[in-house]
Amino acid sequence: MVTAFTPGPCCLARRWPTEGKDVGLSPLFRPAGGWGLWSPGLAPPSTCLPCALHAFSEQSRAVAVDKGAAAVCLTRENAQRLRLQDRIHIVPLDVTSEGSWAHLLPWGPLDLIVSNPPYVFRQDMEQLAPEIRSYEDPAALDGGEKGMDIIERILALAPRLLKDSGSIFLEVDPRHPELVGGWLQSRPDLSLQLVAVRRDFCGRPRFLHVRRSGAPDGCPVDVQPGPPPARAPG
């Protein structure tokens, strides 16, 4: 499948090890009537994400979230050009604001949450490639001391929005699978399990599949499973 997009100065800085990678989302788009939340980033996103994923199913619906005005406008432009405007609700929203996710509850419960959040370790910001440092907003890259600030927030809020057996897909740093697995084990109240880690074109573990408890067995895992979930007390 090839989908063409209109780029803009606010987004679409290409990183060849990850872009174009099928991280296992396509099978989840086959059922009719699925709803997903696309949080392609916080400022700004790769606006092609919700549009590209929607090509897998004519029945899928999505809410695309970003706080950047330019990125929101470009997402609308691409959705209209690809005739997806009736299937993608584009919401200007900063998910780091207190109570912001309450605005998304009317679209729940969701089947999927997909995000490439800011995940760069703060100490690594100065070592980023020039083409990244020069063209991307630091707020879209800096994930805090361990790159986990926004990842933790997404995971903590996801159970409020996901249906039982719903999935979260995250693009992360190669050091994050272990960190996320450990963090989820420390939060059994969230009922989330890291079920798969997939690799980018360079073989680095970069994509996480987290699933809300209650999902049946048999979810495809092509690389390495996450650590077993911690059991809730009682």
Rosetta silent file (secondary structure, phi, psi, omega in degrees, C-alpha in Angstrom):
SEQUENCE: MVTAFTPGPCCLARRWPTEGKDVGLSPLFRPAGGWGLWSPGLAPPSTCLPCALHAFSEQSRAVAVDKGAAAVCLTRENAQRLRLQDRIHIVPLDVTSEGSWAHLLPWGPLDLIVSNPPYVFRQDMEQLAPEIRSYEDPAALDGGEKGMDIIERILALAPRLLKDSGSIFLEVDPRHPELVGGWLQSRPDLSLQLVAVRRDFCGRPRFLHVRRSGAPDGCPVDVQPGPPPARAPG
SCORE:     score description
SCORE:     0.000 S_00000001
   1 L     0.000  133.838  175.933    0.000    0.000    0.000 S_00000001
   2 L  -124.883  126.273  177.950    1.270    3.476   -0.892 S_00000001
   3 L  -124.225  127.141 -177.628   -0.414    6.600    0.467 S_00000001
   4 L   -96.030  140.847 -178.230    0.755   10.064   -0.586 S_00000001
   5 L  -129.147  153.367  171.630    0.676   12.996    1.817 S_00000001
   6 L   -85.561  119.094  178.837    1.161   16.724    1.657 S_00000001
   7 L   -82.576  171.103  177.058    4.135   17.578    3.904 S_00000001
   8 L  -153.562  165.796 -178.316    4.586   20.779    5.845 S_00000001
   9 L   -66.224  -15.729 -177.167    7.267   22.562    7.866 S_00000001
  10 L   -87.573   -5.982 -173.343    5.588   21.449   11.108 S_00000001
  11 L  -161.566 -175.946  174.359    5.972   17.726   10.491 S_00000001
  12 L    66.263   36.676  167.491    7.110   14.810    8.384 S_00000001
  13 L   -77.542  113.719 -169.976   10.817   14.880    9.177 S_00000001
  14 L   -75.868  135.076  172.702   11.681   11.443    7.882 S_00000001
  15 L  -123.454  101.937 -167.422   13.535    8.911   10.035 S_00000001
  16 L   -62.737  -26.791 -178.767   14.238    5.977    7.743 S_00000001
  17 L   -66.500  -19.170 -174.381   14.765    3.244   10.406 S_00000001
  18 L  -118.797  -31.523 -171.203   11.117    3.471   11.492 S_00000001
  19 L   -73.729  137.591 -176.339    8.901    5.043    8.870 S_00000001
  20 L    89.233   -1.905 -177.976    6.966    2.651    6.718 S_00000001
  21 L   -77.676  129.808  172.672    7.368   -0.117    9.295 S_00000001
  22 L   -85.347  110.221 -176.037    4.337   -2.380    9.806 S_00000001
  23 L   -98.638   19.806  175.180    4.265   -2.826   13.577 S_00000001
  24 L    96.988   15.650 -178.647    1.346   -5.225   13.609 S_00000001
  25 L   -81.985  -31.242 -171.140   -1.551   -2.794   13.386 S_00000001
  26 H   -56.914  -40.226  179.534   -3.084   -3.980   10.143 S_00000001
  27 H   -63.267  -26.907 -177.590   -4.763   -7.142   11.534 S_00000001
  28 H   -78.792   -9.053  178.761   -6.490   -5.039   14.177 S_00000001
  29 H   -94.437   -3.747 -177.198   -8.129   -2.894   11.504 S_00000001
  30 L   -68.561  -39.869 -178.849   -9.944   -5.759    9.833 S_00000001
  31 L   -63.272  147.120 -179.706  -13.015   -5.793   12.143 S_00000001
  32 L   -77.159  151.572  170.864  -15.766   -3.388   11.153 S_00000001
  33 L    76.081   14.660 -177.899  -16.699   -0.416   13.255 S_00000001
  34 L   -72.697  144.788  175.854  -13.428   -0.071   15.160 S_00000001
  35 E  -115.781  137.658  178.461  -12.613    3.197   16.913 S_00000001
  36 E  -136.828  154.711  174.661   -9.063    4.381   17.568 S_00000001
  37 E  -110.609  123.073  177.533   -7.320    7.348   19.114 S_00000001
  38 E  -107.021  115.284  173.504   -4.263    8.619   17.272 S_00000001
  39 E  -114.084   79.846 -169.848   -1.979   10.789   19.346 S_00000001
  40 L   -67.485   -3.649 -178.194    0.829   11.137   16.818 S_00000001
  41 L   156.569 -177.999 -177.548    2.867   13.362   19.095 S_00000001
  42 L  -110.801  -31.054  178.553    2.367   16.423   21.205 S_00000001
  43 L  -175.537   97.422   -6.943    3.963   19.224   19.216 S_00000001
  44 L  -104.656  177.237 -178.859    3.970   18.525   16.336 S_00000001
  45 L   -99.399  172.495  162.209    2.935   15.102   14.988 S_00000001
  46 L   -85.873   98.916 -167.834    3.593   13.117   11.881 S_00000001
  47 L   -67.684   -8.939 -179.301    0.145   13.954   10.581 S_00000001
  48 H   -76.512  -16.014 -172.093    0.103   11.064    8.143 S_00000001
  49 H   -56.362  -56.329 -178.121   -0.338    8.472   10.913 S_00000001
  50 H   -64.455  -34.595 -179.362   -4.138    8.451   11.296 S_00000001
  51 H   -68.150  -44.219 -178.110   -4.690    8.776    7.553 S_00000001
  52 H   -65.069  -43.281 -178.429   -2.319    5.953    6.630 S_00000001
  53 H   -66.247  -29.025 -179.365   -3.717    3.546    9.190 S_00000001
  54 H   -70.541  -15.745  178.289   -7.256    4.187    8.024 S_00000001
  55 L   -67.587  -15.579 -178.027   -6.421    2.767    4.613 S_00000001
  56 L   -74.582  -23.420 -175.746   -6.538   -0.708    6.169 S_00000001
  57 L  -152.157  132.884  178.348  -10.301   -0.666    6.724 S_00000001
  58 L   -76.525  -12.768 -177.814  -13.202    1.304    5.311 S_00000001
  59 L   -97.360   -8.306 -176.435  -15.122    0.794    8.561 S_00000001
  60 L   -73.201  152.147  177.739  -12.529    2.192   10.976 S_00000001
  61 E  -133.322  153.188 -176.287  -13.038    5.528   12.727 S_00000001
  62 E  -147.168  155.701  167.299  -10.533    7.672   14.609 S_00000001
  63 E  -115.571  118.003 -179.976   -9.990   10.657   16.847 S_00000001
  64 E  -102.944  129.425 -172.273   -6.673   12.362   16.019 S_00000001
  65 E  -122.222  133.784  170.995   -5.229   14.556   18.773 S_00000001
  66 E  -160.495  152.884  179.840   -2.493   17.178   18.734 S_00000001
  67 L   -94.864  -11.855 -178.153   -1.870   20.517   20.415 S_00000001
  68 L   -83.390  122.540 -177.327   -0.067   22.151   17.485 S_00000001
  69 H   -61.235  -41.982 -179.268   -2.355   24.368   15.386 S_00000001
  70 H   -64.797  -40.336 -179.990   -0.262   23.954   12.224 S_00000001
  71 H   -67.693  -38.745  177.866   -0.211   20.178   12.601 S_00000001
  72 H   -62.036  -43.845  179.314   -3.958   20.058   13.173 S_00000001
  73 H   -63.719  -40.924 -179.036   -4.547   22.074    9.998 S_00000001
  74 H   -69.096  -35.752  175.945   -2.231   19.853    7.965 S_00000001
  75 H   -62.085  -43.717  177.382   -3.941   16.722    9.276 S_00000001
  76 H   -60.822  -41.180 -179.776   -7.297   18.125    8.140 S_00000001
  77 H   -62.455  -45.374  179.990   -5.820   18.927    4.733 S_00000001
  78 H   -67.989  -38.431  178.503   -4.478   15.412    4.263 S_00000001
  79 H   -62.735  -41.293  179.490   -7.683   13.812    5.523 S_00000001
  80 H   -68.337  -41.422 -178.484   -9.739   15.832    3.032 S_00000001
  81 H   -65.600  -32.292  179.448   -7.379   15.123    0.148 S_00000001
  82 L   -93.258    6.359  177.992   -7.555   11.393    0.917 S_00000001
  83 L    59.989   41.702  178.744  -11.345   11.582    1.409 S_00000001
  84 L  -113.679    7.004 -173.023  -11.117   10.503    5.027 S_00000001
  85 L   -62.601  -24.456  179.677  -12.621   13.611    6.594 S_00000001
  86 L   -83.297   -7.479 -176.160  -15.842   11.783    7.539 S_00000001
  87 L  -115.516   -6.846 -179.447  -13.928    9.081    9.409 S_00000001
  88 E  -123.431  118.079  172.880  -11.341   11.093   11.326 S_00000001
  89 E   -91.421  117.907 -175.567  -12.293   13.532   14.080 S_00000001
  90 E  -102.826  118.154 -171.918   -9.359   15.930   14.493 S_00000001
  91 E  -117.628  118.412  172.735   -9.194   17.460   17.971 S_00000001
  92 E   -74.909  111.600 -172.479   -6.802   20.253   18.976 S_00000001
  93 L  -156.963  136.719  174.429   -5.885   19.114   22.473 S_00000001
  94 L   -98.130  106.647 -174.492   -2.895   19.053   24.821 S_00000001
  95 L   -72.333   -8.527  176.997   -3.081   15.683   26.540 S_00000001
  96 L   -84.995  -10.408  178.479   -0.631   16.833   29.221 S_00000001
  97 L   -74.440  143.369 -178.304   -3.161   19.344   30.557 S_00000001
  98 L   -61.616  126.854  177.289   -5.034   18.269   33.642 S_00000001
  99 L    76.868    5.875 -175.089   -8.383   16.735   32.757 S_00000001
 100 H   -65.045  -33.108 -174.869   -7.818   17.139   29.028 S_00000001
 101 H   -71.544  -11.980  175.730   -8.642   13.514   28.233 S_00000001
 102 H   -61.394  -26.596  178.299  -12.164   14.008   29.551 S_00000001
 103 H   -67.236  -17.153 -177.124  -12.832   15.644   26.180 S_00000001
 104 H   -95.525  -11.563 -176.358  -12.198   12.263   24.530 S_00000001
 105 H   -58.712  -35.006  179.102  -14.601   10.205   26.624 S_00000001
 106 H   -58.870  -21.586  179.701  -17.587   10.753   24.273 S_00000001
 107 H   -92.861   -3.064 -178.036  -15.737    8.698   21.623 S_00000001
 108 L   -85.441  172.993   -5.602  -14.972    5.814   23.957 S_00000001
 109 L   -75.366  148.228 -175.258  -14.542    3.056   24.591 S_00000001
 110 E   -97.214  152.197  174.740  -11.767    2.826   22.014 S_00000001
 111 E   -81.135  -36.995 -172.759  -10.277   -0.207   20.307 S_00000001
 112 E  -141.997  149.498  164.180   -6.800    1.272   19.907 S_00000001
 113 E  -126.088  126.072 -179.468   -4.542    4.069   21.035 S_00000001
 114 E  -124.446  129.814 -177.933   -1.563    4.735   18.766 S_00000001
 115 E  -150.762  142.324  164.201    1.111    7.296   19.597 S_00000001
 116 L  -114.717   79.255 -172.556    4.663    8.290   18.808 S_00000001
 117 L   -75.605  170.772  170.857    5.087   10.495   21.874 S_00000001
 118 L   -60.688  121.667 -175.695    8.156   12.470   22.931 S_00000001
 119 L  -135.070    5.883 -178.715   10.495    9.715   24.134 S_00000001
 120 E   -73.319  132.781  173.557   14.055   11.051   23.880 S_00000001
 121 L   -62.186  136.274 -175.360   16.031   10.912   27.135 S_00000001
 122 H   -56.793  -37.292 -179.139   16.781   14.489   28.167 S_00000001
 123 H   -67.100  -16.761 -178.544   20.512   13.775   28.352 S_00000001
 124 H   -94.374   -4.179 -174.182   20.390   12.643   24.701 S_00000001
 125 H   -59.998  -39.957 -177.879   18.787   15.787   23.293 S_00000001
 126 H   -72.408  -16.724 -178.633   22.110   17.424   22.410 S_00000001
 127 H   -95.455    4.389  179.960   23.277   14.304   20.569 S_00000001
 128 L   -65.598  151.738  178.629   20.344   14.180   18.160 S_00000001
 129 L   -59.928  146.379 -177.603   21.097   14.277   14.443 S_00000001
 130 H   -56.385  -36.735 -178.530   21.200   17.804   12.971 S_00000001
 131 H   -67.958  -19.668  175.678   18.235   17.136   10.681 S_00000001
 132 H   -87.650  -48.656 -178.701   16.165   16.369   13.771 S_00000001
 133 H   -61.466  -34.624 -173.117   17.430   19.175   16.019 S_00000001
 134 L   -79.305  -24.916 -170.454   17.063   21.764   13.252 S_00000001
 135 L  -120.122   -7.860 -177.095   13.530   21.018   12.130 S_00000001
 136 L  -113.917  143.409  176.994   11.596   19.535   15.044 S_00000001
 137 L   -64.473  128.472  178.390   10.109   21.243   18.074 S_00000001
 138 H   -55.679  -30.087  179.842   12.032   20.128   21.192 S_00000001
 139 H   -66.012  -21.054  178.394    8.697   19.610   22.945 S_00000001
 140 H   -86.265   -3.452 -175.346    7.935   16.849   20.423 S_00000001
 141 L  -118.504  -44.530 -172.270   11.166   15.049   21.322 S_00000001
 142 E   -71.530  111.679  179.887   12.071   15.592   24.982 S_00000001
 143 L   -98.629   12.773 -178.713   10.481   12.841   27.059 S_00000001
 144 L    94.299 -171.551 -172.848   12.023   13.875   30.368 S_00000001
 145 L   -53.923  -46.231  179.940   14.871   12.375   32.368 S_00000001
 146 L  -113.233   17.481  179.077   14.244    8.804   31.198 S_00000001
 147 L    68.958   15.251 -171.196   12.075    9.622   28.196 S_00000001
 148 L  -108.539   -2.594 -171.703    9.054    8.277   30.075 S_00000001
 149 H   -56.824  -52.702 -177.119    7.115   11.401   31.082 S_00000001
 150 H   -79.202  -33.966  177.247    4.493   11.318   28.323 S_00000001
 151 H   -58.086  -46.281  179.880    4.609    7.536   27.916 S_00000001
 152 H   -63.070  -38.531 -179.508    3.617    7.111   31.574 S_00000001
 153 H   -66.131  -43.350  178.749    0.815    9.641   31.202 S_00000001
 154 H   -61.019  -45.624 -178.438   -0.608    7.879   28.144 S_00000001
 155 H   -66.171  -37.035 -179.450   -0.483    4.504   29.879 S_00000001
 156 H   -69.008  -32.155 -177.692   -2.069    5.868   33.059 S_00000001
 157 H   -90.370  -20.333 -174.497   -4.963    7.438   31.157 S_00000001
 158 H   -56.438  -42.100 -178.644   -5.486    4.668   28.607 S_00000001
 159 H   -59.905  -22.757  177.305   -7.690    2.427   30.798 S_00000001
 160 H   -71.752  -23.106 -173.289  -10.246    5.248   31.001 S_00000001
 161 H  -109.294  -27.658 -174.603  -10.600    5.254   27.226 S_00000001
 162 E   -82.313  146.167  168.503   -9.934    1.693   26.062 S_00000001
 163 E   -75.761  163.849  176.426  -12.482   -1.073   25.871 S_00000001
 164 E   -59.154  135.129 -175.643  -11.614   -4.344   27.560 S_00000001
 165 E    77.209    6.168  177.225   -8.959   -6.081   25.428 S_00000001
 166 E   -68.733  160.329 -173.435   -8.096   -2.756   23.775 S_00000001
 167 E  -121.393  152.783  173.082   -4.505   -2.101   22.655 S_00000001
 168 E  -122.437  130.963  176.329   -1.928    0.668   22.894 S_00000001
 169 E  -118.796  126.090 -176.644    0.857    0.961   20.316 S_00000001
 170 E  -128.834  137.745  166.831    3.820    3.215   21.122 S_00000001
 171 E   -90.258  131.558 -172.382    7.000    4.167   19.305 S_00000001
 172 L  -140.787  176.624  172.025    9.778    4.368   21.902 S_00000001
 173 L   -76.236  150.593  179.938   13.516    4.433   22.525 S_00000001
 174 L   -57.989  -20.253  178.383   15.272    1.026   22.441 S_00000001
 175 L   -84.049   -8.017 -172.787   15.822    1.306   26.206 S_00000001
 176 H   -80.202  -28.875 -179.919   12.131    1.691   26.935 S_00000001
 177 H   -51.956  -45.293  178.976   10.781   -1.869   26.601 S_00000001
 178 H   -67.475  -41.305 -179.406   12.450   -2.843   29.883 S_00000001
 179 H   -65.767  -43.949 -179.864   11.495    0.448   31.561 S_00000001
 180 H   -66.655  -42.203  178.415    7.881    0.270   30.432 S_00000001
 181 H   -58.690  -43.858  178.464    7.591   -3.386   31.418 S_00000001
 182 H   -66.464  -39.485  179.538    8.871   -2.608   34.894 S_00000001
 183 H   -64.590  -41.748  178.794    6.626    0.421   35.245 S_00000001
 184 H   -65.070  -36.107  177.169    3.542   -1.588   34.278 S_00000001
 185 H   -64.505  -29.337  178.641    4.437   -4.250   36.826 S_00000001
 186 L   -81.331   -7.020 -178.857    4.487   -1.522   39.467 S_00000001
 187 L  -126.272   63.288  179.313    0.990   -0.403   38.421 S_00000001
 188 H   -63.189  -17.907  179.065   -1.244   -3.519   38.505 S_00000001
 189 H   -65.048  -20.473 -179.239   -4.200   -1.183   39.073 S_00000001
 190 H   -81.135  -17.681 -179.115   -4.038   -0.222   35.389 S_00000001
 191 L    55.096   43.718  178.318   -4.632   -3.808   34.208 S_00000001
 192 E  -117.102  143.454 -178.765   -2.211   -3.303   31.307 S_00000001
 193 E  -131.463  131.499  172.260    0.235   -5.868   29.948 S_00000001
 194 E   -78.587  110.616 -172.147    3.202   -5.424   27.622 S_00000001
 195 E  -105.063  -17.945 -179.398    2.556   -8.233   25.167 S_00000001
 196 E  -158.550  148.278  173.180    4.972   -7.554   22.303 S_00000001
 197 E  -127.684  125.049 -179.122    8.043   -5.591   21.311 S_00000001
 198 E  -114.636  155.144 -172.773    8.766   -5.115   17.624 S_00000001
 199 E  -102.979  154.510  175.919   11.951   -3.955   15.940 S_00000001
 200 L   -85.093 -173.436 -176.304   12.673   -1.189   13.450 S_00000001
 201 L   -67.753  -14.879  176.445   14.565   -1.662   10.175 S_00000001
 202 L   -96.111    5.004  177.765   17.864   -1.513   12.073 S_00000001
 203 L    83.141   12.533 -178.585   16.821   -4.322   14.393 S_00000001
 204 L   -93.400  140.497  179.362   16.316   -2.108   17.451 S_00000001
 205 E   -70.898  106.397 -169.484   13.335   -2.703   19.775 S_00000001
 206 E  -127.384  -10.413 -175.065   11.279    0.400   19.039 S_00000001
 207 E  -127.803  127.979 -178.401    7.565   -0.462   19.052 S_00000001
 208 E  -109.572  138.903  171.137    5.516   -1.581   22.035 S_00000001
 209 E  -114.524  112.265  177.667    2.160   -3.340   22.046 S_00000001
 210 E  -111.132  137.468 -175.625    0.421   -2.944   25.390 S_00000001
 211 E  -128.685  139.619  175.084   -2.953   -4.555   25.919 S_00000001
 212 E   -71.076  144.924 -174.300   -5.656   -4.062   28.496 S_00000001
 213 L   -62.576  157.106 -179.031   -6.386   -7.236   30.460 S_00000001
 214 L   100.999   -4.259  179.511   -9.126   -9.578   29.370 S_00000001
 215 L   -73.578  144.189  176.742   -7.801  -10.041   25.830 S_00000001
 216 L   -71.007  161.203  176.849   -7.908  -13.594   24.446 S_00000001
 217 L   -69.389  161.643  172.733   -4.738  -15.481   23.686 S_00000001
 218 L   106.250    6.736  175.692   -3.320  -15.546   20.174 S_00000001
 219 L   -65.145  131.176 -176.427   -2.324  -11.935   19.522 S_00000001
 220 L   -64.129  129.590  176.866    0.466  -12.077   16.918 S_00000001
 221 L  -128.885  118.759 -173.634    3.909  -11.470   18.403 S_00000001
 222 L  -108.459   -1.757 -179.023    6.806  -11.557   15.955 S_00000001
 223 L  -128.665  -90.107 -175.359    9.764  -10.524   18.074 S_00000001
 224 E  -133.980  135.518  178.104    9.954  -10.646   21.829 S_00000001
 225 L   -75.235  157.126  174.213    7.229  -10.812   24.461 S_00000001
 226 L   -77.767  171.043  178.547    7.084   -8.384   27.316 S_00000001
 227 L   -65.678  153.682 -179.789    7.668   -9.484   30.905 S_00000001
 228 L   -62.262  144.916 -177.476    4.785  -11.288   32.611 S_00000001
 229 L   -70.975  150.630  174.991    2.288   -8.941   34.245 S_00000001
 230 L   -74.067  144.037  178.712    2.247   -8.532   38.013 S_00000001
 231 L   -81.918  136.955  177.401   -0.727  -10.107   39.725 S_00000001
 232 L   -71.656  146.867  179.890   -3.105   -7.763   41.474 S_00000001
 233 L   -57.308  141.199  178.082   -3.481   -8.358   45.223 S_00000001
 234 L    84.389    0.000    0.000   -6.238  -10.814   46.135 S_00000001
